Structure formats: C-alpha cells, structure tokens
C-alpha cells in the first residue's frame, strides 16, 4: 500500500472575528473562575445506615464540602463504609450550624 500525505493549508491571517471569539473564550473562563471563588465550603448532614470495618457509623454525620455530591465523596473517603445505604440526599445545614454557633457565642458572653 502506498501512503500519501496531505498538504497543510496555508495559515490564514488573523481577522477581527477570530479575535472576538478569543475574547469571548477568555471572558468565559474568567467568569468560571469567579464562580469557583464565590462558591464556599458548606456543611452537609449525611444520613447513612451501615457500618465500616470497625463497626457502626453514626446515622447522622456532618461533612464539609462544596456540593452535595462532594459531601458524599468526602463521607466515603473519611469513613470508608463497608456496607450500608444512604438515606436520601445530603442536607445543607450550613445556616443552622451558623445559628447554633452564634447562639453559643451569645450565651458565653452573658
């Protein structure tokens, strides 16, 4: 069999349209970075029934993560369950935790 190579097309001069597309791409990535920076760690309550290698894992566990999916991953990495089930989705309890902390602080200042 005989193989032939294709000739590469000549480089096209840079036009305004290409520059606009690149500017849009740069702006898109800047916006994505801003979104990532504004996203903060949240506190999630995981409801899990099961056990790890040593025994029973608490049914209600608090985990810090940015998303519910990340909370499940963090729970699995930390507790390494061997058997069990997640009962529902992770619940975002960040506001409740902040209120509890504020109440505890106000009680200690009295």
MIVEXSE-535780 format. One line per field, with one value per residue: residue number from 0; residue in one letter; x, y, z of N, C-alpha, C in turn. Coordinates in steps of 0.05 Angstrom, whole numbers, plus 5000, padded with zeros to 4 digits. Layout:
nr <- (NUM, ...)
rest <- (a, ...)
nxx <- (X, ...)
nyy <- (Y, ...)
nzz <- (Z, ...)
caxx <- (X, ...)
cayy <- (Y, ...)
cazz <- (Z, ...)
cxx <- (X, ...)
cyy <- (Y, ...)
czz <- (Z, ...)
END
This chain:
nr <- (0, 1, 2, 3, 4, 5, 6, 7, 8, 9, 10, 11, 12, 13, 14, 15, 16, 17, 18, 19, 20, 21, 22, 23, 24, 25, 26, 27, 28, 29, 30, 31, 32, 33, 34, 35, 36, 37, 38, 39, 40, 41, 42, 43, 44, 45, 46, 47, 48, 49, 50, 51, 52, 53, 54, 55, 56, 57, 58, 59, 60, 61, 62, 63, 64, 65, 66, 67, 68, 69, 70, 71, 72, 73, 74, 75, 76, 77, 78, 79, 80, 81, 82, 83, 84, 85, 86, 87, 88, 89, 90, 91, 92, 93, 94, 95, 96, 97, 98, 99, 100, 101, 102, 103, 104, 105, 106, 107, 108, 109)
rest <- (x, x, x, x, x, x, x, x, x, x, x, x, x, x, x, x, x, x, x, x, x, x, x, x, x, x, x, x, x, x, x, x, x, x, x, x, x, x, x, x, x, x, x, x, x, x, x, x, x, x, x, x, x, x, x, x, x, x, x, x, x, x, x, x, x, x, x, x, x, x, x, x, x, x, x, x, x, x, x, x, x, x, x, x, x, x, x, x, x, x, x, x, x, x, x, x, x, x, x, x, x, x, x, x, x, x, x, x, x, x)
nxx <- (5017, 5007, 5022, 5000, 5014, 4977, 4974, 4986, 4941, 4950, 4969, 4918, 4906, 4900, 4837, 4785, 4740, 4761, 4791, 4750, 4724, 4764, 4767, 4717, 4722, 4762, 4735, 4695, 4723, 4743, 4696, 4680, 4721, 4710, 4661, 4677, 4709, 4672, 4641, 4633, 4655, 4608, 4565, 4543, 4492, 4495, 4456, 4461, 4458, 4492, 4556, 4626, 4693, 4707, 4660, 4598, 4575, 4559, 4490, 4473, 4514, 4560, 4589, 4639, 4636, 4635, 4592, 4532, 4543, 4598, 4599, 4581, 4624, 4665, 4647, 4651, 4706, 4726, 4700, 4700, 4658, 4635, 4590, 4522, 4472, 4455, 4409, 4368, 4383, 4443, 4436, 4437, 4461, 4485, 4468, 4439, 4480, 4512, 4476, 4472, 4524, 4527, 4488, 4511, 4556, 4533, 4511, 4556, 4577, 4544)
nyy <- (4976, 5044, 5105, 5171, 5238, 5292, 5359, 5414, 5466, 5535, 5584, 5624, 5694, 5732, 5752, 5799, 5773, 5724, 5745, 5765, 5718, 5694, 5732, 5726, 5673, 5679, 5713, 5679, 5639, 5671, 5685, 5635, 5624, 5663, 5645, 5597, 5617, 5645, 5604, 5571, 5531, 5486, 5459, 5395, 5348, 5281, 5225, 5161, 5091, 5038, 5004, 5008, 4980, 4974, 4975, 5005, 5062, 5129, 5148, 5200, 5245, 5299, 5335, 5373, 5405, 5428, 5416, 5375, 5326, 5325, 5321, 5270, 5241, 5259, 5237, 5182, 5177, 5191, 5158, 5107, 5065, 4997, 4969, 4986, 5040, 5101, 5146, 5182, 5248, 5288, 5338, 5407, 5442, 5488, 5540, 5530, 5511, 5557, 5590, 5562, 5567, 5623, 5630, 5601, 5631, 5680, 5664, 5652, 5702, 5727)
nzz <- (5000, 4988, 5019, 5023, 5039, 5064, 5043, 5084, 5099, 5081, 5129, 5156, 5154, 5214, 5234, 5251, 5271, 5293, 5335, 5366, 5381, 5412, 5453, 5476, 5494, 5533, 5569, 5585, 5614, 5655, 5681, 5699, 5735, 5773, 5792, 5816, 5857, 5888, 5907, 5967, 6023, 6048, 6100, 6105, 6122, 6127, 6119, 6137, 6139, 6163, 6164, 6181, 6174, 6227, 6256, 6273, 6237, 6254, 6247, 6231, 6203, 6199, 6146, 6112, 6051, 5981, 5948, 5946, 5922, 5928, 5983, 5993, 5971, 6004, 6053, 6042, 6034, 6084, 6123, 6102, 6088, 6092, 6085, 6072, 6067, 6037, 6062, 6031, 6002, 6013, 6064, 6065, 6117, 6133, 6147, 6195, 6228, 6232, 6259, 6308, 6326, 6333, 6373, 6415, 6423, 6440, 6488, 6519, 6525, 6561)
caxx <- (5000, 5022, 5010, 5006, 5009, 4961, 4987, 4974, 4931, 4966, 4958, 4901, 4912, 4882, 4817, 4771, 4722, 4776, 4798, 4726, 4720, 4784, 4759, 4694, 4733, 4776, 4715, 4681, 4739, 4744, 4671, 4681, 4739, 4696, 4641, 4691, 4718, 4650, 4630, 4646, 4650, 4582, 4563, 4521, 4486, 4492, 4441, 4472, 4456, 4511, 4579, 4653, 4708, 4708, 4633, 4575, 4579, 4536, 4469, 4474, 4542, 4564, 4613, 4643, 4641, 4623, 4567, 4521, 4558, 4624, 4595, 4581, 4651, 4681, 4638, 4662, 4735, 4732, 4690, 4704, 4638, 4638, 4563, 4502, 4456, 4449, 4380, 4362, 4405, 4455, 4421, 4454, 4454, 4504, 4454, 4433, 4505, 4519, 4458, 4480, 4549, 4520, 4474, 4530, 4573, 4518, 4507, 4581, 4582, 4526)
cayy <- (5000, 5069, 5126, 5198, 5258, 5316, 5385, 5431, 5491, 5558, 5598, 5646, 5718, 5736, 5772, 5810, 5752, 5706, 5759, 5767, 5692, 5690, 5749, 5712, 5650, 5689, 5723, 5655, 5627, 5689, 5682, 5609, 5627, 5679, 5627, 5578, 5631, 5652, 5580, 5567, 5505, 5484, 5437, 5377, 5326, 5256, 5204, 5135, 5069, 5017, 5000, 5007, 4956, 4972, 4973, 5021, 5090, 5144, 5151, 5228, 5254, 5325, 5335, 5398, 5402, 5450, 5407, 5350, 5303, 5325, 5313, 5240, 5232, 5264, 5218, 5156, 5178, 5193, 5135, 5081, 5045, 4970, 4960, 5005, 5055, 5130, 5150, 5208, 5265, 5304, 5362, 5430, 5452, 5509, 5562, 5520, 5509, 5584, 5600, 5549, 5580, 5650, 5627, 5592, 5654, 5700, 5653, 5654, 5730, 5736)
cazz <- (5000, 4986, 5035, 5015, 5060, 5056, 5046, 5105, 5087, 5088, 5153, 5149, 5170, 5237, 5228, 5275, 5281, 5309, 5359, 5382, 5393, 5434, 5475, 5488, 5509, 5557, 5588, 5595, 5634, 5678, 5695, 5712, 5758, 5793, 5804, 5834, 5881, 5905, 5919, 5992, 6036, 6062, 6118, 6097, 6140, 6112, 6133, 6127, 6157, 6154, 6181, 6169, 6181, 6257, 6269, 6263, 6231, 6264, 6227, 6221, 6203, 6186, 6129, 6098, 6022, 5965, 5936, 5957, 5911, 5941, 6011, 5993, 5966, 6029, 6073, 6035, 6038, 6113, 6140, 6088, 6094, 6080, 6078, 6082, 6048, 6041, 6065, 6020, 5993, 6034, 6070, 6071, 6144, 6139, 6162, 6222, 6242, 6238, 6281, 6333, 6335, 6343, 6399, 6435, 6429, 6456, 6515, 6533, 6531, 6582)
cxx <- (5018, 5007, 5019, 5000, 4994, 4978, 4972, 4964, 4948, 4952, 4941, 4908, 4891, 4862, 4802, 4753, 4737, 4784, 4774, 4720, 4739, 4777, 4736, 4703, 4746, 4756, 4700, 4697, 4742, 4719, 4670, 4698, 4725, 4675, 4654, 4700, 4696, 4637, 4646, 4640, 4624, 4583, 4538, 4517, 4480, 4477, 4448, 4468, 4474, 4535, 4605, 4668, 4708, 4681, 4613, 4585, 4555, 4516, 4469, 4502, 4544, 4590, 4614, 4650, 4628, 4596, 4557, 4536, 4586, 4622, 4594, 4609, 4668, 4673, 4651, 4692, 4741, 4724, 4694, 4684, 4642, 4611, 4544, 4489, 4455, 4419, 4374, 4387, 4418, 4439, 4440, 4445, 4472, 4491, 4448, 4458, 4515, 4502, 4465, 4505, 4544, 4506, 4493, 4549, 4559, 4514, 4533, 4588, 4565, 4538)
cyy <- (5025, 5091, 5153, 5217, 5281, 5341, 5401, 5457, 5515, 5572, 5621, 5670, 5721, 5758, 5780, 5789, 5733, 5719, 5761, 5740, 5687, 5707, 5736, 5688, 5658, 5699, 5700, 5643, 5645, 5687, 5656, 5610, 5642, 5662, 5608, 5592, 5639, 5628, 5573, 5539, 5507, 5460, 5421, 5356, 5302, 5236, 5177, 5114, 5047, 5016, 5003, 4982, 4952, 4968, 4992, 5050, 5105, 5149, 5179, 5238, 5281, 5324, 5362, 5392, 5426, 5442, 5382, 5326, 5301, 5316, 5282, 5229, 5236, 5244, 5191, 5155, 5177, 5168, 5108, 5060, 5019, 4961, 4981, 5020, 5084, 5133, 5179, 5223, 5279, 5330, 5384, 5443, 5475, 5532, 5554, 5520, 5537, 5596, 5588, 5561, 5608, 5649, 5619, 5615, 5675, 5690, 5655, 5682, 5741, 5735)
czz <- (5000, 5002, 5024, 5038, 5048, 5060, 5067, 5092, 5097, 5112, 5144, 5166, 5192, 5230, 5253, 5287, 5300, 5336, 5377, 5396, 5416, 5458, 5490, 5505, 5535, 5578, 5600, 5618, 5659, 5694, 5711, 5737, 5781, 5807, 5824, 5859, 5899, 5918, 5944, 6003, 6051, 6081, 6110, 6118, 6123, 6130, 6121, 6148, 6146, 6174, 6165, 6178, 6212, 6270, 6256, 6258, 6242, 6241, 6215, 6225, 6188, 6171, 6115, 6069, 6007, 5954, 5951, 5948, 5924, 5970, 6012, 5989, 5991, 6051, 6068, 6040, 6068, 6128, 6127, 6095, 6079, 6070, 6088, 6059, 6056, 6042, 6056, 6011, 6016, 6039, 6078, 6097, 6152, 6155, 6190, 6239, 6250, 6260, 6308, 6344, 6346, 6370, 6421, 6443, 6446, 6484, 6532, 6540, 6553, 6609)
END
